[in-house]
Amino acid sequence: TSVHSCQDKEGKKISNNRTLSINAFDYNCHVDLIKLLRQEGKLHRLRKARQKMSELFPLTEEIWLDWLKDEIGLIEGEEAEREKLYELFEKAVKDYICPDIWLEYAQYSIGGMGAPGGIDRVRAIFERALTAVGLHMTKGAALWEAYREFEIAILSTLQPPPGGVASPEQQEQLNAQLERIHTLFRRQLAIPLMDMEGTFAEYSDWTDEGVSEVVTQHYKRSLQQLEKRRLHEEALLMAEPPKLAEYQGYIDYEMKEGDPARVQIIFERALAENCLVPDLWAKYTTYLDRQLKIKELVLSCHERAVRNCPWTMGLWKSYILALERHGAEHHIVSDVFEKALNAGFIQATDYVEIWQSYLDYLRRRVDFSKEGSRELEELRAAFTRCLDYLKQDALHCKNMQKARELWDNIMTKGNAKYANMWLEYYNLERSYGDAVHCRKALHRAVQCTSDYPEHVCEVLITFERVEGSLEDWDAAVQKTESRLNRVNEQRVKAAEKEAQLVRHEEERAEQRRKAKAEKKAQKKSQKTNRTGDKRKAEDDGEDEWGEETELAHKRHRGEGDVIPAALEEQMETESSLFGRRAPPRKTEPPATRRNQQAMPESSSMVRKTLDTTPDQRRDSNTVFISNLAFNLEEPEGKLRAVFGTCGNILEVRPVFTTKGAFRGYCYVQFEDELATQKALKLDRQEVDGRPMFVSPCVDKSKNPEFKVFKYNTSMEKHKIFISGLPFTCTTEKLEELCKEHGTVKAVRLVTNRSGRSKGLAYVEFENEEQASQAVLKMDRMKMENYTLSVAISNPPARKTEVGPAASRVLGAMMPRQLQGARGKGRTQVSLLPRSLHRQNAPEAKAENGTATKQQHGMTDGQELDTGTKSLSNEDFARMLLKK
């Protein structure tokens, strides 16, 4: 049995050596070979195997501890050999921040304390260890205790013998050593560590002077910090490896607390167990780059990151930028770049991007005012080398048979339904294959694609127009027509099913509204006294005036928001709004007590405004201000201060109720129209925490064609519409995300009246190609666990109006509705989302967020009838891409 076992081990060693000779970066082969050599006790070969592996990879804590213990056993006590082991320890502590390695290092150094300067060296190693891992919640206490025991042992050597008296010099050394131990206790008790209570009790027993109040306060503060972090520590203790989610939560907590040392130690703990997670390294290096900015620490972390994850281009790119940022020498940056080229990136685009980063670095070194400088020549040479390198890399793809096998394998793993995968395959065949395989790929794509079938069909038709015969053309047209017809039938069925669900939901909602209205009606019918009748009349008046106020506040919307034409006609001008008296309120809006106490002044202001004749008011010199807070104190004074920079103000007319409560909107009249134009630029400026809406004051009865809200109703192919965004997404984040796909000219988040995001946005690119590329790449992208929906911008068209008076809802032309679907509520606004409302005469649209009408495609005289369908934003984006 032992003979067979030896033969098996020898065979495994030969196999591992052969594998490593072919691929030196096979991590598992290195580990297996080290285990076999350690079992056989061949220490010389074992040392070489470990050295070779450490040159290529950072070693784990387990491998380092085994190596260090084996080397310690071989030490014969010579100083030269001890120095070599010190160098090995220094290499070990650089790979990962591990408390056990530091503890082993400190304990080994104690054995050399008898040498000249040995005690100082031990203390220096302990201090470095405490700096590196002294904050480790669970393992840091072991280092503190070892350091303290070392100092207590030195103290015992300084004690005079029993009955003896210490000399003044000895007493001074003794006092200094006592103070050193006191300092260690105080430092440890000021840090939140596990089993702090035992340390405090030990200090209380050891000291003869008692624990000072300052130390006790620090100890209690540390206990509080320990309790805050105990939940995270317990979660790590109970979780199964790799514990990535638990570490991520812990890191977020420490970053929120803002202590750089604690953030660093929790990152190091997470990386020790998740060293092959590129995103974790990227987050750590980004934090160090932006927060600490310590050269040695930052560059060391970047080096460790690329050693652990050499296949990640982003880490190499960040490393080059960090070297440039900290003023590293040019040959160091060049060496790092050469290592990046040999790292073995997964995608060809990674090589392009790393070359771009290096060329950007070389360009920033050039002083273009000096013609023929050495840096300029180096940049030119780098461009030439880059082109040759990428060209040579492309030639490696000429084994098309192997490439086709790889693509078939990729497609069979759930990617056959995506159009972009098939088009990548087609482009590969187009560049390096032949027309026969291109045609086969496109026919398979037409049959299998489910996300953008129209685009794939268009590519097939275009290909046959250029390469195919008449028979190929006819076959392609027939295949695409039948495929699109099937797709449209499926979409119609899905739309009908969705519409049926919506109808059922509407019916249930209508039943609930009717039941609620009947219940309210029964309660109201029991109140027949005069007080109840008066309250009823006040409610009816309040509904009308409250609706008018609400409509006046809805004058402003962002680009792309859908505003019914009827609502725009409801935007009353100053002349019509103050033309009738407001009925008394039963309850007041949330006005402040100061406004209520100032009722006589407010009432006089209302009378002053109502007495003003239309001739004295010039709409061209007036702006309408809305969306102000009801509890705004002294609105006239605040608005004068806001608009005082625009020009001379003739009058500020805030609108109040008869009881003195501010209604949230007003009019500002200037001396000239130039000041009015300046005032309009203050739209959306915040006043007391709310965005103020500023719009022109126009009498709609005199100018029925005037539109306060103007926006583009045609398709904007250079602009994309994004929905499903996280509500925490900012303009800067979205711009950074979109920059990867082209030049971003403008980004606008759609917000509600309070300034909060609706999860929608419009992004304008430099041209149509960049916008189309962004739709392809960003659609269905994940952002903070939200799935984005991206399409070409196509704002909805305005509804056609029969006449100016047809859509009026204010005033006497609208019959008063005493009781609506919601009973006698303050407002009759439906709480059902607009997307679920049933329309009497629905018009199919091709707009953002709406259904599309029947699409007809025309290709060289061949009409492709796509039928009637209901499309989402994603479907509409696919249809646009073929144009």
VEXSEFI-88366 format. One line per 5 residues: number of its first residue (from 1); their letters; for each residue y, z, x of C-alpha. Coordinates in steps of 0.2 Angstrom, whole numbers. Layout:
residues N
NUM) A) Y:Z:X ~ ...;
END
This chain:
residues 883
1) TSVHS) 0:0:0 ~ 12:4:14 ~ 8:-12:22 ~ 12:-22:6 ~ 28:-12:4;
6) CQDKE) 34:-16:22 ~ 30:-34:19 ~ 41:-34:3 ~ 55:-26:11 ~ 55:-38:26;
11) GKKIS) 54:-52:13 ~ 69:-46:4 ~ 79:-44:20 ~ 75:-62:25 ~ 80:-68:8;
16) NNRTL) 97:-58:8 ~ 101:-64:25 ~ 97:-82:20 ~ 108:-80:4 ~ 123:-73:14;
21) SINAF) 122:-87:27 ~ 125:-99:13 ~ 137:-89:3 ~ 145:-74:12 ~ 154:-68:-3;
26) DYNCH) 139:-63:-13 ~ 143:-45:-16 ~ 126:-40:-23 ~ 117:-47:-8 ~ 127:-36:4;
31) VDLIK) 123:-21:-6 ~ 105:-24:-7 ~ 104:-28:12 ~ 113:-11:16 ~ 101:-2:5;
36) LLRQE) 86:-9:13 ~ 92:-6:31 ~ 97:12:27 ~ 79:15:20 ~ 72:8:36;
41) GKLHR) 83:19:47 ~ 89:4:57 ~ 106:11:60 ~ 113:-2:73 ~ 109:-16:61;
46) LRKAR) 115:-5:46 ~ 132:-3:55 ~ 134:-21:57 ~ 130:-25:39 ~ 143:-12:33;
51) QKMSE) 156:-19:45 ~ 153:-37:39 ~ 154:-32:20 ~ 170:-21:23 ~ 179:-36:31;
56) LFPLT) 176:-46:15 ~ 176:-33:1 ~ 184:-16:-2 ~ 169:-3:-2 ~ 166:9:-16;
61) EEIWL) 167:28:-14 ~ 148:29:-14 ~ 146:16:0 ~ 159:24:11 ~ 153:42:9;
66) DWLKD) 135:36:14 ~ 142:27:29 ~ 153:41:35 ~ 139:54:33 ~ 128:43:43;
71) EIGLI) 141:41:57 ~ 144:59:57 ~ 126:63:61 ~ 127:51:76 ~ 142:59:84;
76) EGEEA) 137:69:100 ~ 153:78:102 ~ 162:66:114 ~ 181:64:110 ~ 180:45:111;
81) EREKL) 167:45:97 ~ 177:57:86 ~ 192:45:88 ~ 181:30:82 ~ 176:41:67;
86) YELFE) 194:45:63 ~ 198:26:63 ~ 183:24:51 ~ 190:37:39 ~ 207:29:40;
91) KAVKD) 199:13:34 ~ 190:22:20 ~ 205:30:12 ~ 214:13:11 ~ 202:5:0;
96) YICPD) 203:17:-15 ~ 212:34:-18 ~ 196:45:-19 ~ 197:64:-18 ~ 180:66:-11;
101) IWLEY) 183:54:4 ~ 199:64:8 ~ 190:80:6 ~ 177:74:18 ~ 190:68:30;
106) AQYSI) 199:85:30 ~ 183:95:32 ~ 178:84:47 ~ 195:86:55 ~ 192:105:55;
111) GGMGA) 178:103:68 ~ 191:96:80 ~ 204:110:78 ~ 199:117:95 ~ 206:102:104;
116) PGGID) 225:101:109 ~ 235:99:94 ~ 220:100:83 ~ 227:112:70 ~ 242:102:68;
121) RVRAI) 231:87:65 ~ 221:96:52 ~ 237:101:43 ~ 244:83:44 ~ 228:76:36;
126) FERAL) 228:90:22 ~ 246:86:18 ~ 242:67:17 ~ 227:71:6 ~ 238:82:-6;
131) TAVGL) 251:68:-7 ~ 237:55:-11 ~ 226:65:-23 ~ 234:82:-25 ~ 239:78:-43;
136) HMTKG) 221:73:-48 ~ 219:84:-64 ~ 200:87:-61 ~ 197:85:-42 ~ 213:89:-35;
141) AALWE) 210:108:-35 ~ 196:106:-22 ~ 208:100:-9 ~ 221:114:-12 ~ 207:127:-11;
146) AYREF) 200:119:5 ~ 218:119:13 ~ 221:137:8 ~ 204:143:15 ~ 208:134:31;
151) EIAIL) 225:143:32 ~ 217:160:27 ~ 204:157:41 ~ 218:155:54 ~ 226:171:47;
156) STLQP) 211:181:51 ~ 211:175:69 ~ 229:182:70 ~ 225:199:63 ~ 226:213:77;
161) PPGGV) 209:222:80 ~ 206:238:70 ~ 218:251:77 ~ 228:239:87 ~ 246:235:85;
166) ASPEQ) 253:217:85 ~ 266:212:97 ~ 283:206:90 ~ 277:188:94 ~ 260:191:86;
171) QEQLN) 269:198:71 ~ 281:183:69 ~ 266:172:70 ~ 257:183:57 ~ 272:182:45;
176) AQLER) 274:163:47 ~ 255:161:42 ~ 257:173:27 ~ 272:163:21 ~ 262:147:24;
181) IHTLF) 248:153:12 ~ 261:159:-1 ~ 269:142:-1 ~ 252:134:-4 ~ 249:145:-19;
186) RRQLA) 266:142:-26 ~ 264:123:-23 ~ 247:123:-32 ~ 253:133:-47 ~ 267:121:-50;
191) IPLMD) 255:107:-53 ~ 245:105:-69 ~ 227:106:-63 ~ 210:111:-71 ~ 206:130:-69;
196) MEGTF) 224:135:-66 ~ 220:152:-73 ~ 208:156:-59 ~ 220:151:-46 ~ 234:162:-53;
201) AEYSD) 222:176:-54 ~ 217:174:-36 ~ 235:173:-31 ~ 238:189:-40 ~ 224:198:-32;
206) WTDEG) 228:191:-14 ~ 247:195:-14 ~ 253:213:-11 ~ 270:209:-17 ~ 266:203:-34;
211) VSEVV) 269:186:-42 ~ 287:183:-43 ~ 296:178:-59 ~ 300:160:-53 ~ 282:157:-49;
216) TQHYK) 276:163:-66 ~ 288:152:-74 ~ 282:137:-64 ~ 264:142:-69 ~ 268:143:-87;
221) RSLQQ) 277:126:-87 ~ 262:118:-78 ~ 250:125:-91 ~ 261:117:-105 ~ 259:100:-96;
226) LEKRR) 241:103:-94 ~ 239:106:-113 ~ 248:89:-116 ~ 236:80:-105 ~ 220:89:-110;
231) LHEEA) 216:77:-124 ~ 217:62:-112 ~ 206:71:-99 ~ 193:76:-113 ~ 193:58:-119;
236) LLMAE) 189:52:-101 ~ 175:65:-99 ~ 167:60:-116 ~ 169:41:-114 ~ 156:29:-107;
241) PPKLA) 160:18:-92 ~ 171:8:-89 ~ 183:19:-100 ~ 196:6:-99 ~ 204:10:-116;
246) EYQGY) 205:28:-113 ~ 213:25:-96 ~ 225:13:-104 ~ 231:26:-116 ~ 233:39:-102;
251) IDYEM) 243:27:-92 ~ 254:23:-107 ~ 257:41:-109 ~ 261:45:-91 ~ 273:29:-90;
256) KEGDP) 282:36:-106 ~ 284:53:-97 ~ 291:44:-82 ~ 284:54:-67 ~ 281:41:-54;
261) ARVQI) 268:52:-44 ~ 258:55:-60 ~ 259:37:-65 ~ 252:32:-48 ~ 238:44:-48;
266) IFERA) 232:39:-65 ~ 232:21:-60 ~ 222:25:-45 ~ 209:34:-55 ~ 208:20:-67;
271) LAENC) 206:7:-53 ~ 193:17:-44 ~ 181:14:-59 ~ 188:-3:-65 ~ 192:-11:-48;
276) LVPDL) 187:-29:-55 ~ 199:-29:-69 ~ 214:-41:-64 ~ 225:-36:-78 ~ 225:-18:-73;
281) WAKYT) 229:-22:-55 ~ 243:-34:-62 ~ 250:-20:-72 ~ 250:-8:-57 ~ 258:-20:-45;
286) TYLDR) 271:-24:-58 ~ 275:-6:-60 ~ 277:-3:-41 ~ 288:-19:-39 ~ 300:-14:-53;
291) QLKIK) 300:5:-52 ~ 296:13:-35 ~ 300:-2:-23 ~ 293:7:-8 ~ 288:-7:4;
296) ELVLS) 273:1:12 ~ 266:7:-5 ~ 270:-10:-14 ~ 262:-21:-1 ~ 247:-10:2;
301) CHERA) 243:-11:-17 ~ 245:-30:-18 ~ 233:-32:-3 ~ 220:-21:-11 ~ 223:-31:-28;
306) VRNCP) 219:-48:-20 ~ 204:-40:-10 ~ 196:-34:-26 ~ 200:-49:-37 ~ 202:-64:-25;
311) WTMGL) 199:-76:-39 ~ 214:-71:-49 ~ 229:-83:-44 ~ 242:-72:-52 ~ 238:-58:-40;
316) WKSYI) 241:-69:-25 ~ 257:-76:-32 ~ 263:-58:-35 ~ 258:-54:-17 ~ 268:-68:-10;
321) LALER) 283:-64:-20 ~ 282:-46:-15 ~ 281:-51:4 ~ 297:-61:2 ~ 305:-48:-8;
326) HGAEH) 303:-35:6 ~ 307:-46:20 ~ 290:-49:28 ~ 289:-61:42 ~ 286:-79:39;
331) HIVSD) 269:-80:48 ~ 263:-65:37 ~ 267:-75:21 ~ 259:-91:27 ~ 243:-81:32;
336) VFEKA) 242:-74:14 ~ 245:-91:7 ~ 231:-98:17 ~ 219:-84:12 ~ 224:-88:-6;
341) LNAGF) 219:-107:-4 ~ 202:-101:2 ~ 200:-88:-12 ~ 190:-99:-24 ~ 200:-100:-40;
346) IQATD) 192:-105:-56 ~ 204:-118:-62 ~ 212:-133:-54 ~ 229:-128:-61 ~ 228:-112:-51;
351) YVEIW) 229:-122:-35 ~ 244:-131:-42 ~ 253:-115:-47 ~ 250:-106:-30 ~ 256:-122:-21;
356) QSYLD) 272:-121:-32 ~ 275:-103:-28 ~ 273:-106:-9 ~ 284:-121:-10 ~ 297:-111:-19;
361) YLRRR) 297:-98:-6 ~ 299:-111:8 ~ 314:-119:-2 ~ 323:-102:-3 ~ 322:-101:16;
366) VDFSK) 331:-118:19 ~ 350:-119:22 ~ 353:-136:15 ~ 370:-137:23 ~ 361:-139:40;
371) EGSRE) 353:-156:41 ~ 337:-156:51 ~ 334:-138:52 ~ 317:-131:56 ~ 315:-123:39;
376) LEELR) 319:-140:30 ~ 306:-149:41 ~ 293:-136:37 ~ 297:-138:18 ~ 295:-157:19;
381) AAFTR) 278:-155:29 ~ 272:-143:16 ~ 276:-155:2 ~ 266:-169:11 ~ 251:-157:14;
386) CLDYL) 252:-151:-4 ~ 250:-169:-11 ~ 236:-173:1 ~ 227:-156:-3 ~ 228:-159:-22;
391) KQDAL) 223:-177:-20 ~ 208:-173:-10 ~ 203:-159:-22 ~ 204:-172:-37 ~ 191:-183:-27;
396) HCKNM) 178:-169:-28 ~ 176:-173:-47 ~ 168:-190:-44 ~ 151:-184:-49 ~ 153:-188:-67;
401) QKARE) 135:-185:-72 ~ 136:-167:-67 ~ 153:-166:-75 ~ 146:-173:-91 ~ 132:-160:-91;
406) LWDNI) 145:-146:-88 ~ 155:-152:-103 ~ 140:-153:-114 ~ 136:-136:-110 ~ 153:-130:-114;
411) MTKGN) 154:-139:-131 ~ 137:-132:-136 ~ 144:-114:-134 ~ 156:-115:-150 ~ 170:-126:-143;
416) AKYAN) 165:-142:-152 ~ 177:-138:-166 ~ 192:-138:-156 ~ 202:-154:-153 ~ 210:-150:-137;
421) MWLEY) 193:-147:-129 ~ 187:-165:-134 ~ 203:-172:-128 ~ 201:-164:-111 ~ 184:-172:-110;
426) YNLER) 191:-188:-115 ~ 204:-188:-102 ~ 191:-184:-89 ~ 181:-199:-94 ~ 197:-209:-95;
431) SYGDA) 201:-205:-77 ~ 184:-205:-69 ~ 172:-212:-81 ~ 170:-228:-91 ~ 174:-235:-108;
436) VHCRK) 157:-232:-116 ~ 157:-214:-112 ~ 175:-212:-118 ~ 170:-220:-135 ~ 155:-209:-137;
441) ALHRA) 166:-193:-133 ~ 179:-199:-146 ~ 166:-202:-160 ~ 158:-185:-157 ~ 175:-178:-158;
446) VQCTS) 179:-186:-174 ~ 163:-179:-181 ~ 165:-161:-175 ~ 183:-157:-174 ~ 189:-145:-188;
451) DYPEH) 206:-139:-182 ~ 216:-156:-179 ~ 205:-170:-186 ~ 220:-181:-189 ~ 225:-181:-171;
456) VCEVL) 208:-185:-164 ~ 206:-199:-177 ~ 223:-206:-170 ~ 217:-206:-152 ~ 201:-215:-157;
461) ITFER) 211:-229:-166 ~ 223:-230:-151 ~ 208:-232:-139 ~ 200:-245:-149 ~ 216:-255:-150;
466) VEGSL) 217:-255:-131 ~ 199:-256:-126 ~ 188:-261:-141 ~ 182:-277:-149 ~ 185:-281:-168;
471) EDWDA) 168:-273:-172 ~ 173:-257:-163 ~ 189:-257:-172 ~ 181:-259:-189 ~ 169:-245:-185;
476) AVQKT) 182:-233:-179 ~ 193:-236:-194 ~ 178:-234:-206 ~ 173:-218:-197 ~ 190:-210:-197;
481) ESRLN) 193:-214:-215 ~ 177:-207:-221 ~ 180:-191:-210 ~ 197:-188:-216 ~ 192:-190:-234;
486) RVNEQ) 179:-177:-232 ~ 191:-166:-223 ~ 204:-168:-237 ~ 191:-164:-250 ~ 186:-148:-241;
491) RVKAA) 205:-143:-240 ~ 208:-147:-259 ~ 193:-136:-263 ~ 199:-122:-252 ~ 217:-124:-260;
496) EKEAQ) 210:-123:-277 ~ 200:-108:-273 ~ 215:-99:-266 ~ 226:-104:-281 ~ 213:-97:-292;
501) LVRHE) 213:-80:-283 ~ 232:-81:-284 ~ 231:-84:-303 ~ 219:-69:-305 ~ 230:-58:-295;
506) EERAE) 246:-63:-305 ~ 236:-60:-322 ~ 232:-43:-316 ~ 249:-39:-310 ~ 256:-46:-327;
511) QRRKA) 244:-34:-336 ~ 250:-19:-326 ~ 268:-24:-329 ~ 266:-25:-348 ~ 257:-9:-349;
516) KAEKK) 270:0:-339 ~ 284:-8:-350 ~ 275:-3:-366 ~ 273:15:-360 ~ 292:15:-356;
521) AQKKS) 297:8:-372 ~ 287:21:-381 ~ 296:35:-372 ~ 313:27:-375 ~ 310:25:-393;
526) QKTNR) 308:44:-396 ~ 326:47:-390 ~ 336:42:-405 ~ 352:53:-403 ~ 369:47:-398;
531) TGDKR) 367:53:-380 ~ 352:42:-378 ~ 361:27:-385 ~ 376:29:-374 ~ 365:31:-359;
536) KAEDD) 356:15:-364 ~ 372:5:-365 ~ 377:12:-348 ~ 361:6:-341 ~ 363:-11:-348;
541) GEDEW) 380:-13:-340 ~ 374:-6:-324 ~ 360:-19:-323 ~ 373:-33:-325 ~ 385:-27:-312;
546) GEETE) 372:-21:-300 ~ 364:-38:-301 ~ 381:-46:-297 ~ 383:-34:-282 ~ 366:-38:-276;
551) LAHKR) 369:-57:-277 ~ 386:-55:-268 ~ 377:-46:-254 ~ 364:-60:-252 ~ 377:-73:-247;
556) HRGEG) 370:-74:-229 ~ 353:-79:-223 ~ 347:-85:-206 ~ 342:-102:-202 ~ 326:-107:-210;
561) DVIPA) 326:-94:-224 ~ 324:-101:-241 ~ 338:-98:-253 ~ 337:-105:-271 ~ 351:-116:-276;
566) ALEEQ) 354:-105:-291 ~ 357:-90:-280 ~ 370:-100:-270 ~ 380:-103:-286 ~ 380:-85:-290;
571) METES) 391:-81:-275 ~ 407:-77:-283 ~ 424:-79:-275 ~ 437:-66:-276 ~ 446:-74:-291;
576) SLFGR) 431:-74:-302 ~ 424:-57:-296 ~ 439:-47:-300 ~ 443:-57:-316 ~ 433:-44:-327;
581) RAPPR) 432:-25:-327 ~ 416:-17:-322 ~ 407:-6:-335 ~ 405:12:-330 ~ 390:17:-320;
586) KTEPP) 377:30:-326 ~ 373:34:-308 ~ 383:30:-292 ~ 377:22:-276 ~ 374:33:-261;
591) ATRRN) 393:35:-257 ~ 400:49:-247 ~ 408:64:-254 ~ 424:59:-246 ~ 425:43:-256;
596) QQAMP) 421:53:-272 ~ 435:65:-268 ~ 447:51:-265 ~ 445:44:-282 ~ 463:43:-287;
601) ESSSM) 467:33:-271 ~ 452:22:-274 ~ 456:19:-292 ~ 474:14:-287 ~ 467:2:-274;
606) VRKTL) 455:-6:-288 ~ 471:-8:-299 ~ 481:-15:-285 ~ 467:-28:-282 ~ 465:-32:-300;
611) DTTPD) 483:-34:-302 ~ 485:-47:-288 ~ 487:-64:-295 ~ 477:-79:-289 ~ 493:-87:-282;
616) QRRDS) 496:-72:-270 ~ 478:-75:-263 ~ 474:-89:-252 ~ 455:-92:-250 ~ 458:-103:-234;
621) NTVFI) 465:-88:-225 ~ 453:-76:-232 ~ 435:-71:-227 ~ 422:-62:-237 ~ 413:-47:-229;
626) SNLAF) 397:-40:-236 ~ 381:-30:-231 ~ 392:-15:-227 ~ 385:3:-229 ~ 389:11:-246;
631) NLEEP) 393:27:-237 ~ 406:19:-225 ~ 420:30:-223 ~ 438:23:-224 ~ 432:5:-225;
636) EGKLR) 449:-3:-225 ~ 454:6:-208 ~ 438:2:-200 ~ 439:-17:-205 ~ 457:-18:-199;
641) AVFGT) 451:-11:-182 ~ 436:-24:-181 ~ 446:-39:-186 ~ 463:-34:-178 ~ 459:-45:-163;
646) CGNIL) 457:-60:-173 ~ 476:-61:-179 ~ 488:-53:-191 ~ 480:-46:-206 ~ 490:-47:-223;
651) EVRPV) 478:-37:-233 ~ 460:-29:-233 ~ 453:-27:-251 ~ 438:-17:-251 ~ 429:-16:-268;
656) FTTKG) 426:0:-277 ~ 418:6:-293 ~ 429:15:-306 ~ 423:31:-300 ~ 428:28:-282;
661) AFRGY) 412:23:-274 ~ 412:9:-261 ~ 402:-6:-266 ~ 398:-13:-249 ~ 409:-28:-248;
666) CYVQF) 427:-33:-247 ~ 440:-47:-243 ~ 451:-48:-227 ~ 466:-60:-229 ~ 475:-66:-213;
671) EDELA) 492:-75:-210 ~ 485:-91:-204 ~ 468:-101:-204 ~ 466:-99:-186 ~ 463:-81:-187;
676) TQKAL) 451:-84:-201 ~ 441:-96:-189 ~ 440:-82:-176 ~ 435:-69:-189 ~ 420:-80:-194;
681) KLDRQ) 413:-79:-177 ~ 411:-60:-179 ~ 397:-64:-191 ~ 382:-52:-189 ~ 392:-39:-178;
686) EVDGR) 386:-22:-181 ~ 397:-9:-191 ~ 391:8:-192 ~ 373:2:-187 ~ 372:-12:-200;
691) PMFVS) 375:-31:-197 ~ 391:-36:-205 ~ 390:-53:-214 ~ 406:-64:-213 ~ 408:-80:-223;
696) PCVDK) 422:-91:-230 ~ 430:-86:-246 ~ 429:-102:-257 ~ 431:-103:-276 ~ 415:-112:-282;
701) SKNPE) 423:-116:-299 ~ 435:-127:-289 ~ 423:-133:-276 ~ 406:-134:-284 ~ 399:-145:-269;
706) FKVFK) 404:-132:-256 ~ 388:-124:-247 ~ 391:-108:-238 ~ 373:-110:-231 ~ 371:-125:-221;
711) YNTSM) 356:-130:-211 ~ 346:-144:-205 ~ 333:-150:-219 ~ 325:-163:-209 ~ 311:-162:-197;
716) EKHKI) 316:-155:-180 ~ 303:-161:-168 ~ 311:-152:-153 ~ 310:-135:-161 ~ 295:-125:-166;
721) FISGL) 293:-112:-180 ~ 283:-96:-175 ~ 276:-84:-188 ~ 265:-69:-187 ~ 275:-61:-172;
726) PFTCT) 274:-42:-169 ~ 289:-34:-177 ~ 292:-26:-160 ~ 294:-43:-152 ~ 311:-46:-144;
731) TEKLE) 320:-62:-140 ~ 318:-59:-121 ~ 299:-57:-123 ~ 297:-73:-134 ~ 308:-83:-122;
736) ELCKE) 297:-78:-107 ~ 282:-83:-117 ~ 288:-100:-122 ~ 295:-104:-104 ~ 278:-108:-99;
741) HGTVK) 277:-123:-109 ~ 294:-131:-106 ~ 313:-128:-105 ~ 319:-116:-119 ~ 336:-120:-125;
746) AVRLV) 338:-107:-139 ~ 327:-93:-147 ~ 331:-85:-164 ~ 322:-71:-172 ~ 323:-71:-191;
751) TNRSG) 329:-54:-197 ~ 332:-45:-213 ~ 349:-38:-218 ~ 346:-22:-208 ~ 343:-32:-192;
756) RSKGL) 324:-29:-191 ~ 313:-43:-187 ~ 303:-52:-201 ~ 290:-58:-188 ~ 297:-76:-188;
761) AYVEF) 306:-86:-175 ~ 313:-103:-171 ~ 312:-109:-153 ~ 321:-125:-147 ~ 315:-135:-133;
766) ENEEQ) 323:-148:-122 ~ 313:-162:-130 ~ 299:-166:-142 ~ 285:-167:-129 ~ 288:-149:-124;
771) ASQAV) 288:-143:-142 ~ 272:-152:-146 ~ 264:-145:-130 ~ 270:-128:-135 ~ 262:-130:-152;
776) LKMDR) 245:-135:-145 ~ 245:-121:-132 ~ 252:-106:-142 ~ 245:-109:-160 ~ 232:-95:-163;
781) MKMEN) 238:-86:-147 ~ 236:-67:-147 ~ 251:-56:-144 ~ 249:-37:-146 ~ 234:-40:-157;
786) YTLSV) 244:-52:-168 ~ 238:-70:-171 ~ 253:-82:-169 ~ 255:-97:-180 ~ 265:-111:-172;
791) AISNP) 271:-127:-180 ~ 285:-140:-178 ~ 301:-134:-187 ~ 303:-142:-204 ~ 315:-132:-214;
796) PARKT) 313:-133:-233 ~ 325:-145:-243 ~ 337:-138:-255 ~ 333:-140:-274 ~ 343:-153:-283;
801) EVGPA) 355:-146:-296 ~ 359:-153:-313 ~ 377:-147:-313 ~ 387:-133:-306 ~ 386:-123:-323;
806) ASRVL) 368:-125:-325 ~ 363:-112:-312 ~ 376:-99:-316 ~ 369:-82:-320 ~ 384:-71:-319;
811) GAMMP) 397:-69:-333 ~ 396:-73:-351 ~ 385:-89:-349 ~ 370:-78:-345 ~ 362:-70:-360;
816) RQLQG) 360:-51:-357 ~ 342:-46:-355 ~ 340:-28:-362 ~ 322:-26:-357 ~ 313:-37:-344;
821) ARGKG) 295:-37:-337 ~ 298:-21:-328 ~ 305:-12:-343 ~ 322:-4:-343 ~ 323:-2:-324;
826) RTQVS) 339:-3:-314 ~ 334:-20:-308 ~ 323:-34:-314 ~ 318:-40:-297 ~ 300:-44:-296;
831) LLPRS) 290:-35:-283 ~ 277:-49:-282 ~ 279:-59:-265 ~ 287:-76:-267 ~ 272:-85:-259;
836) LHRQN) 262:-79:-275 ~ 274:-84:-288 ~ 268:-98:-300 ~ 281:-112:-302 ~ 283:-122:-318;
841) APEAK) 284:-139:-309 ~ 278:-136:-291 ~ 284:-149:-279 ~ 272:-152:-264 ~ 282:-149:-248;
846) AENGT) 279:-153:-229 ~ 289:-137:-224 ~ 287:-122:-213 ~ 276:-110:-223 ~ 273:-121:-238;
851) ATKQQ) 260:-133:-244 ~ 261:-152:-240 ~ 260:-166:-252 ~ 249:-181:-250 ~ 249:-189:-233;
856) HGMTD) 247:-207:-230 ~ 244:-213:-213 ~ 246:-232:-208 ~ 238:-239:-192 ~ 240:-257:-189;
861) GQELD) 240:-262:-207 ~ 226:-250:-211 ~ 231:-237:-223 ~ 222:-221:-222 ~ 224:-211:-238;
866) TGTKS) 222:-193:-234 ~ 223:-187:-252 ~ 231:-172:-260 ~ 230:-156:-250 ~ 237:-139:-247;
871) LSNED) 241:-136:-229 ~ 246:-121:-220 ~ 258:-121:-205 ~ 243:-124:-193 ~ 237:-139:-203;
876) FARML) 255:-146:-204 ~ 257:-144:-185 ~ 241:-154:-182 ~ 247:-168:-194 ~ 264:-169:-184;
881) LKK) 256:-170:-167 ~ 249:-187:-171 ~ 266:-194:-173;
END
